Amino acid sequence: MTNSKHDGHLGAVYDAKEPEEIAGHYDRWSESYDADMAVAGYRHPAICLALLSRHLPRGTEPLLDAGAGTGLVGEWLGIMGYPRVEALDISEGMLAVARKKGVYSDVHQLALGGPLPFADNAYAGIISAGVFTTGHVGAHGVDELIRICQPGGVLVLTVKDTLWTEAFAAHVSDLQASGKVTLVEQTSPYVSMPGEAATIPSRGVVIKVS
């Protein structure tokens, strides 16, 4: 029994406390994830892709899909004209599904929220759908993404609205005040999974690195 208002795999990942526990739940969910999220009407990938195309020219490379899961975003990035995309995810099971799709130039099994083994300015843009949410990555997880994104590049993120109001908005404001980033766009709150009645709204956010 989970404490989340969601059942099944979704409730389990939201209730998980440690990165290893989260990874294990996603490993077990990996084979049915795409079908389950289709039933839930999962909107994060479409929102992120629309925002990215508005702020990062077609052909820009390389990109990082941070929290790539099974590659729902990666499948579309190539179709949209972004030729080189790498995937990062905590779950080897999810990345195994993503590898089969053949849409990523490289994959990295890593957890967001701590130091990442990438050079400064390694990526021209970063997209992260569904990661800054309940039980996953907090506001300060964005700092490493900023470090590895090139000046003039953008981070396209979805952020659970409760996280945005509790900590994320204030953290982005501090980063803006220090001259590190500019918040160039945020959407109105939207329900990311209409098929899940207990879903808390999220918003899409575009952050430009200075």
C-alpha positions, 0 to 999 in steps of 0.5 A: 500500500502506498501513501500516494493518491496514485496506484500501481507503479506511479504511486510506488515511484512517488512514494519512493524515498531513495534513488535506488528505490526509485530506480528499482521501481522504474526498472520494473515498470519499464516494459509497460511504461509507454502504454501506461502513460499513453492511457494516462494521456501523458502531456509532458513530452509534447509540452517540452517539445513545443517549448524547445522548438520555440527557443532552440533552432532546429539543428542545434546539437548536442542536446541532453534528455535528462530523465529520458526514461524510455525515450518518449522525448528522444523519439520526437527530437530527431523527427523535429530536426535535432540530430544529436541527443544523449539520454540520461536516466536513473533506471537501467531498465528504462534506458534498455527500452530507450536503446532499442528505439535507436534515437540517442547518440549515447546513454548515461545511467545517472541520477539527477540531483547531485554532481554529474560527470560532464564538462562545463558547457557540454550541451547546447540545450537540455530537456527534462520532462517529468523529473522535477516532481514529487519524490524525485529531484528538488529545486537545486537539481537544476544547478548542475544542468545549468553548469553543463549547458552552454551560455545562450543554451536553454533548459526546458523543464516541467516542474510540479506546481507544488515544487514550483511554489514551495522552492523552485520559483525562489531558487530560479529568482536567486539564479537570475539575480546572480546573473546566471540565468534568465527565466524566458518563459513559463506556461500556465499550470496544466494537468500532465496526466488527465487519465490520473484523477489525483494528478497535481498540476505542473508547469513548463519552464524555459531557462536561458543560461547566461 
